[in-house]
Amino acid sequence: GDYGVLGFGAYSGQGSNRSDRNGEVHWIARASYPFAWNGELWEFGVQGYTGRFVPTTGAIAGTTPTAPEQGLLDERVGLTGVLYPQPFGLEAEWNWGRSPELSEDLTSVVVGDLGGGYVQACYRIQRDEATWIPFVRWNLFDGARKFARNAPGSTVDELDFGIEWSPFPAVELTLMFTQTFERTNTNEAPYGSTEDAQRLGLQLQFNY
């Protein structure tokens, strides 16, 4: 039958494989409602988190940006919608918020606005135990990459085309082609953008 799902949590918020840096936690919550309608399975949700993130800084042209020792405001709210593939599927997620971001003059890390998300369509093809899922996905983000050194501003505008093949539930093989319209290089200053680029990826996943 119909049911709702509520989730609450607390975590370090400083990122995977990083120790806590300010003694404060990030608080997170999510509410979703999956239901059946007109022979299809749907789910809609809203989620968000808030906390203080401590960015990592390093020298840019001989100057190291300043940032508060206890970190800066890091918060987001997002909306999710899913039509589960039977056989056609559609999902989208979008979020808005504020997080640490390198200032325009490159001298300090301040709080900046962000927003972005994705929209994906797929089609599920079942052949005995094997499953094929071709998909297309558009990704857009405009904000800071807080986990990168100095939390530089970042723009991502990409389109993915791919297919996932699962010969049996424990194994998934995915082939994906990505067309990059714009993507900021956040690894090193002056943080220029790559435009009109392509990449091909192959992923093998084992589930247990």
Summary of the structure (lengths in Angstrom):
residues: 208
radius of gyration: 19.9
end to end distance: 27.9
largest distance: 62.1
contacts: 602
relative contact order: 0.12
helix: 0%
strand: 68%
